[in-house]
Amino acid sequence: MTDEAFAKAILALTETMYRVCYAQLRQQADREDAVQEALKKAWEKRRTLRDESAIKPWMLRILMNECRNIQRKNRWETVNNQEERIAYPQDADRTMHDLILSLPDKLRLPVVLVFMEGMTGAQAAKALAIPQGTVHSRIHKARQILKTKWEEANRE
């Protein structure tokens, strides 16, 4: 893959990268740092990408690792009591948005990748570095939790 083709492919993934970061990191600055660092690392390692068709899961894997690095770093820093105000995506159902964000990372990420980013189970499995069956079981469990919480939220 040429450098120009690589750059075009990565640019096409930029919005997806920010959405995946949004599912993992609460602070806007952290999301921007994660995307920036992932882009830097991907550029440095672009020659290691063997299958050009796997660029999306490869890039998202790098990004998710960066998000985890930031989460680890933030765990040890003093937390400011002021939380950043959540900016809801345009046309988002706020209740469902909050319910999805309330899921644990291991359940939230497969849901975001498959239902919001349109990846197949195999692509999500590759990006998450877990078996495809695990992706499907986590999505199933997440859907059960979301259904229960949705029903509770609509009863109130």
Sine and cosine of phi, psi and omega as CSV:
sin_phi,cos_phi,sin_psi,cos_psi,sin_omega,cos_omega
0.00,0.00,0.75,-0.66,0.01,-1.00
-0.96,0.27,0.31,-0.95,0.02,-1.00
-0.87,0.48,-0.62,0.78,-0.01,-1.00
-0.92,0.40,-0.70,0.72,0.02,-1.00
-0.90,0.44,-0.64,0.77,0.04,-1.00
-0.89,0.46,-0.73,0.69,-0.01,-1.00
-0.87,0.48,-0.67,0.74,0.03,-1.00
-0.89,0.45,-0.68,0.73,0.00,-1.00
-0.89,0.45,-0.66,0.75,0.00,-1.00
-0.93,0.37,-0.66,0.75,0.04,-1.00
-0.87,0.50,-0.59,0.81,0.02,-1.00
-0.92,0.40,-0.36,0.93,-0.02,-1.00
-1.00,-0.07,-0.03,1.00,-0.13,-0.99
-0.85,0.53,-0.74,0.67,-0.01,-1.00
-0.89,0.45,-0.66,0.75,0.05,-1.00
-0.86,0.51,-0.67,0.74,-0.01,-1.00
-0.88,0.47,-0.67,0.74,0.02,-1.00
-0.92,0.39,-0.59,0.81,0.03,-1.00
-0.92,0.38,-0.64,0.76,0.03,-1.00
-0.91,0.41,-0.66,0.75,0.06,-1.00
-0.88,0.47,-0.65,0.76,0.00,-1.00
-0.86,0.51,-0.55,0.83,0.00,-1.00
-0.96,0.26,-0.28,0.96,-0.06,-1.00
-0.93,-0.37,-0.55,0.83,-0.12,-0.99
-0.87,-0.49,0.66,-0.75,-0.05,-1.00
-1.00,0.08,-0.59,0.81,-0.09,-1.00
-1.00,0.05,0.73,-0.68,0.02,-1.00
-0.85,0.53,-0.68,0.74,-0.01,-1.00
-0.88,0.47,-0.63,0.78,0.03,-1.00
-0.91,0.42,-0.65,0.76,0.02,-1.00
-0.89,0.45,-0.68,0.73,0.01,-1.00
-0.91,0.42,-0.65,0.76,0.04,-1.00
-0.89,0.46,-0.67,0.74,-0.02,-1.00
-0.90,0.44,-0.70,0.71,0.01,-1.00
-0.90,0.44,-0.71,0.70,-0.01,-1.00
-0.86,0.51,-0.74,0.67,-0.03,-1.00
-0.92,0.39,-0.62,0.78,0.03,-1.00
-0.91,0.42,-0.66,0.75,0.04,-1.00
-0.89,0.46,-0.66,0.75,0.01,-1.00
-0.89,0.47,-0.74,0.67,-0.02,-1.00
-0.91,0.41,-0.63,0.78,0.01,-1.00
-0.90,0.44,-0.66,0.75,0.01,-1.00
-0.89,0.45,-0.68,0.73,0.00,-1.00
-0.91,0.42,-0.55,0.83,-0.07,-1.00
-0.98,-0.22,0.21,0.98,-0.09,-1.00
-0.83,0.55,-0.48,0.88,-0.02,-1.00
-0.97,0.26,-0.26,0.96,0.00,-1.00
-1.00,0.09,-0.19,0.98,0.02,-1.00
-0.95,0.30,0.92,-0.39,-0.09,-1.00
-1.00,0.04,-0.64,0.77,-0.06,-1.00
-0.93,-0.36,0.94,-0.35,-0.05,-1.00
-0.87,0.49,-0.48,0.88,-0.01,-1.00
-0.96,0.30,-0.23,0.97,-0.01,-1.00
-0.99,-0.15,0.33,0.94,-0.08,-1.00
-0.91,0.41,-0.59,0.81,-0.02,-1.00
-0.90,0.43,-0.81,0.58,0.03,-1.00
-0.89,0.46,-0.58,0.81,0.02,-1.00
-0.88,0.47,-0.74,0.67,-0.03,-1.00
-0.92,0.39,-0.67,0.74,-0.01,-1.00
-0.92,0.39,-0.53,0.85,0.07,-1.00
-0.90,0.44,-0.71,0.70,0.05,-1.00
-0.87,0.50,-0.70,0.71,-0.02,-1.00
-0.89,0.46,-0.71,0.71,-0.01,-1.00
-0.91,0.42,-0.57,0.82,0.08,-1.00
-0.90,0.44,-0.64,0.77,0.04,-1.00
-0.91,0.42,-0.65,0.76,0.04,-1.00
-0.87,0.49,-0.68,0.74,0.03,-1.00
-0.90,0.43,-0.63,0.77,0.05,-1.00
-0.87,0.49,-0.68,0.74,0.02,-1.00
-0.92,0.39,-0.65,0.76,0.04,-1.00
-0.88,0.48,-0.67,0.74,0.04,-1.00
-0.89,0.46,-0.70,0.71,0.00,-1.00
-0.88,0.47,-0.69,0.73,-0.04,-1.00
-0.93,0.36,-0.45,0.89,0.00,-1.00
-0.88,0.48,-0.53,0.85,-0.07,-1.00
-1.00,-0.06,-0.17,0.99,0.02,-1.00
-1.00,0.03,0.40,-0.92,0.06,-1.00
-0.93,0.36,0.77,-0.64,-0.04,-1.00
-1.00,0.07,0.77,-0.64,0.07,-1.00
-0.98,0.20,0.70,-0.71,-0.05,-1.00
-0.93,0.37,-0.25,0.97,0.02,-1.00
-1.00,0.05,0.91,-0.41,0.04,-1.00
-1.00,0.05,0.55,-0.83,0.05,-1.00
-0.92,0.38,0.67,-0.74,0.02,-1.00
-0.92,0.40,0.72,-0.69,-0.04,-1.00
-0.97,0.24,0.81,-0.59,0.09,-1.00
-0.99,-0.12,0.94,-0.35,-0.04,-1.00
-0.97,0.25,0.63,-0.77,0.08,-1.00
-0.88,0.47,0.48,-0.88,0.01,-1.00
-0.86,0.50,0.66,-0.75,0.02,-1.00
0.89,0.45,0.35,0.94,-0.01,-1.00
-1.00,0.06,0.61,-0.79,0.15,-0.99
-0.98,0.20,0.92,-0.38,-0.13,-0.99
-0.87,0.49,-0.62,0.78,0.00,-1.00
-0.90,0.44,-0.76,0.65,-0.01,-1.00
-0.91,0.42,-0.63,0.78,0.04,-1.00
-0.83,0.55,-0.76,0.65,-0.01,-1.00
-0.91,0.41,-0.59,0.80,0.02,-1.00
-0.91,0.41,-0.68,0.74,0.02,-1.00
-0.90,0.44,-0.67,0.74,0.01,-1.00
-0.92,0.38,-0.36,0.93,0.00,-1.00
-0.99,0.16,-0.22,0.98,0.03,-1.00
-0.93,0.38,0.51,-0.86,0.12,-0.99
-0.89,0.45,0.46,-0.89,-0.04,-1.00
-0.77,0.64,-0.70,0.71,-0.09,-1.00
-0.91,0.41,-0.38,0.93,0.08,-1.00
-0.99,-0.11,-0.56,0.83,-0.06,-1.00
-0.93,0.38,-0.69,0.72,-0.09,-1.00
-0.89,0.46,-0.71,0.70,0.07,-1.00
-0.87,0.49,-0.60,0.80,0.02,-1.00
-0.90,0.44,-0.73,0.69,0.00,-1.00
-0.89,0.46,-0.72,0.69,-0.05,-1.00
-0.91,0.41,-0.67,0.74,-0.08,-1.00
-0.99,0.14,-0.76,0.65,-0.12,-0.99
-1.00,0.04,-0.53,0.85,-0.04,-1.00
-0.99,-0.11,-0.55,0.84,-0.03,-1.00
-0.98,-0.20,-0.09,1.00,0.10,-1.00
0.95,0.32,0.36,0.93,0.03,-1.00
-0.98,0.21,0.44,-0.90,0.11,-0.99
-0.98,0.21,0.22,-0.98,0.06,-1.00
-0.86,0.50,-0.62,0.79,0.01,-1.00
-0.92,0.39,-0.66,0.75,0.02,-1.00
-0.91,0.41,-0.68,0.74,0.03,-1.00
-0.89,0.45,-0.64,0.77,0.02,-1.00
-0.88,0.47,-0.66,0.75,0.02,-1.00
-0.91,0.41,-0.69,0.72,-0.01,-1.00
-0.91,0.41,-0.59,0.81,-0.03,-1.00
-1.00,0.00,-0.15,0.99,-0.03,-1.00
0.85,0.53,0.70,0.71,0.06,-1.00
-0.71,-0.70,0.32,-0.95,0.03,-1.00
-0.90,0.43,0.46,-0.89,-0.01,-1.00
-0.87,0.49,-0.61,0.79,0.03,-1.00
-0.88,0.47,-0.56,0.83,0.03,-1.00
-0.93,0.37,-0.62,0.79,0.06,-1.00
-0.86,0.51,-0.75,0.66,-0.03,-1.00
-0.90,0.44,-0.65,0.76,0.00,-1.00
-0.93,0.37,-0.59,0.81,0.04,-1.00
-0.93,0.37,-0.62,0.79,0.06,-1.00
-0.90,0.43,-0.67,0.74,0.02,-1.00
-0.87,0.50,-0.73,0.69,0.00,-1.00
-0.90,0.44,-0.67,0.74,0.02,-1.00
-0.89,0.47,-0.66,0.75,0.00,-1.00
-0.90,0.43,-0.61,0.79,0.04,-1.00
-0.90,0.44,-0.70,0.71,0.00,-1.00
-0.90,0.44,-0.72,0.70,-0.01,-1.00
-0.88,0.47,-0.64,0.77,0.01,-1.00
-0.88,0.47,-0.72,0.69,0.01,-1.00
-0.89,0.47,-0.74,0.67,-0.01,-1.00
-0.92,0.40,-0.59,0.81,0.02,-1.00
-0.89,0.45,-0.70,0.71,0.01,-1.00
-0.90,0.44,-0.65,0.76,0.05,-1.00
-0.90,0.43,-0.67,0.74,-0.01,-1.00
-0.91,0.41,-0.56,0.83,-0.03,-1.00
-0.99,0.10,-0.22,0.97,0.09,-1.00
-0.97,0.23,-0.49,0.87,-0.10,-1.00
-0.97,0.25,0.00,0.00,0.00,0.00
